[in-house]
Amino acid sequence: MRIMAVFAHPDDEIGCMGTLAQHAARGDEVMLVWTTLGELASQFGDASHEEVTRVRREHGAWVAGRIGAQHHFFDMGDSRMTGNRAEALQLARLYARFRPNAVITWSDDHPHPDHRMTAKIAFDAITLARIPKIVTGAGGASSPPAPHLGGGGGSIESGEDVSRLQAWRDPIRFYQYYAPASPYPEVLTDISDSIEVAAEVMAFYHAFYKWTWTADQFREGRAQLGRMAGVKYAERFNLRASHLRARPYLD
């Protein structure tokens, strides 16, 4: 299985780190993707743009490395995303390269516009990635180059000839952070075996940002979800589908 987590800023991924770590430990391919460099974070004060983006890239690389995931940064502009076709097309080309079976992203109704726009383009990219003339640029519209899968180098885009890409037409299960107003069914994942990794990632960001949200609160939140699901620790999502898959028996 290949699973891609698509978020706007480094640290957004905290809500699914246990799930991603579980998949990576099972041997699944995991990719962390950020649509912006998170360059407007107020914690950086007067630091230069170059310094901020360097640190943010290092943060993303550390988190991905901690669970054995690939990672990629786009530069769609912190707090300047619009959810347009050009943004979705960049992501669609990454889908065509990585070929995910599942995507995790933000909910549709989060107050931060980058979060909402990231969820929008992550969903729009599913359709764009299915159409060969869109993915390869054969439809005639100018478009950005295909992205690297590694994501750790100096340049954000590879410049690869997109005409060599192949559309990705397999079904993609689309998971979003849980939102009470979502019309879609809930899915809870058992992260009891990966809670320590998730807590380590939370602590990594906590030490940098000096959040008031504590490690104990983080664990208790996951424990509350676990009690809902009959496990020790859990994470919660909505699956963008009308119904959950049929199961052979009730449990």
N, C-alpha and C positions, 0 to 999 in steps of 0.2 A: 504494500500500500504506500502511496505517496500523499503526504498531507502538507498543505501550505497554510501558514498563518499570515494574514495580511493586515497590517495595522498602520497607523499614521505616524507615530512617534516611538522611539525607543522607550520602553517601560510599559507601553500599552499591552504588551504581551503577557504581563504578570497573570492576568485572569485565566490563561490557558496553559501555563508552564507545566503544571502537573500532567495534563493530558498529552502535551507534546513530548515530555520526557518519557511517559509510558510508551508512546509509539516508537520513539527512537530506541529505547531499550529493547523493544520487541524486534528491532531490525528494520522497521519501516523507514522510508526516506522522509525527512522532515526539512522544510525550508521556512525560515523566518524572513518576512518581507516588510519593509517600512516604506511608505509612500513619500515621506518627507525626511529631512535630516534633523528635524526637531530643533532648528537653529534659533528659535525665538524663546526658548525656555528662560524664564526670568532668573533662575538660579545662577546663571552664568554672568550676571551683571554686565560689566563693560568689556568682557572678553571679546576678542575679535571674532568675526564670522569664521575665519579659518580655524581658530582654536576650538570654537564651539563644535563645529562639524567634525573636527578630528576626534574630540572626546566622544561625541555621539556615535561615530562610527566604531570607536573602540568598545563602547558599551554594547552595541549590537553584536559585534564579533565575539565578545566575551560570553554573552548569553548563548549565542548559537554554539559556540565551542563547548560550553558546559554540558549541553545535551547531545552533542554530536550532530548538529544540524547544519545545513547550508544556510547562507543568508544573502540578502540583496537589499541595497538602498536605492530608491528613486529620489529625485529632487524635484518634487512637484510644488514645493513652497509651503513652509510651515504657516498655517492659518491663511493660506491663499489658494487652497484647492477649490475647484468649482464643480468637480464631478463630470467634466465634459468627456467627449469621445476620445480626444487625444490622450487624456489620462488613462481612460479605460483601455485604449489600444496598447499603451506601453505594458500594462499588466497582462493583457491578452497574449502578448508575445512571450511574456515570461511563462504563462500557462502552457503555451505551445512548446516551450523548451522543457519545462519541468514535468508537465503532464500530470497534474494532481488528480487524485481520486476524491479528495475532500479539501475544503477550504474553511478556515475559521477566521472570522473578522468581527468588527464592531456591530452593535445593533443599529437599526435604522433611525432611532429616535434620540440618540445621544445628544446632549446640549452642544458639544464641541463640533463646529462645522467640519473640521478635518475628519473627525470620526465618522460622521454621517456620509461625507463624500467618499471616504475610503470604502465603506460598506457598499455604497452605490456602484462604484467602479469595479469592485470585486465581483459583484453580481453581474453587471453589464459585460464584464470581460469573459464570462462563461460563454455567452452567445457569440461575441466577436471572435473568440478563439476557435469556434467551430467552423468558421467560414474561410475557406482557403484563400480567396482573393483579398480578404481583409488582412489576414495574418501575413501574407507574402507581399502585400502592396500591389498585387496585380490589378486591383480595381482602379488604379490610377491616382489615388490620393497620396500626397507626400506624407511621410510618417517617420518616426524616430527609428533608429537601428534596434536590432534585437539585443536584449540584455544578456550579460554574462550570467551563468549560474552561480559562480563563486561569490561575487559581490564584495570581495575584500580589497580589490585593487584601487589604484588611484583614480581611475575614471569610473563614472557611473554607468555609462553605456559602452558596449563593446565595439559598435560599428560593424558588427557582423552583417553580411548580406541577408536581408530578411527573406529573399526569394527562396532560400534553402529551408525555411521553416515549413513544418507540416501542421495543418490544423489539428486541434485536439478535440475530438468529438465524443469521447466517452463521457458518461454521466459524472457530474461533480456534485457531491453532497455538500450543501452549503450551510455551515453552522455559524451562528452569531451569538455574541454574548447575550445572556438572558436579559430580557426586558419584560416587565410585567404587562405592558400593553401589546406585546407581540401576539399575533393571531396564530403563530406556529407552535407545534408541539415542543415540549421540553425534553431535553436529554441531559442526564447526569452521568458523569464519568467517575469511576472509582479511582482516586489518585492516592490511595493509602500507601502504595509502594513507592510513590514518587513525591510525597509531600516534602521530604527533606530537600530535594532538588528545587522544588518550587519555592520553599522558604528561603533557600540560599540565594536565589535570584531576587526575591523580594528584599532580602537583607542587603544585597549588593546595591540596589537602587536606593534603599533607605539610607544607607551610609553616605551616599553622594548627595541626595536631595534633602536629607534631614526632615523627612516627613513626620507629621504627628501620628499618622497611622502606624501602629507598632507591629512587630513580628507576632506578638501574642494575639493581637486582633486579627491578623492575617490567618493564623492557624485556627482561631475560633470560628471565623467565617467559613473556612473549609470544613470544619467539624460540624457546624450547623447544617451545611448542605449534605454532609455524610449521614447525619441522623435522618434527614428526609429520605435518603436512598437506602438506608440500612447498611451503610458501610462506615468506616472510620473517618475518611476524608473524601470530599467530592468537589467537582467543578460542574457548572451549570450552563447550558446553552439552549438556544432555540434552533431547531432544524427547519430550514426554509422548505417545507413540504406540507402537503395537505394532511398526510397521515404518516405515522411511523410504519416501519416495515412490519409485515406479519411475522409472528413468532409461532413456533410449533405448539407451545403449551403456555398456559398462564403460569406465572410464578407467584 
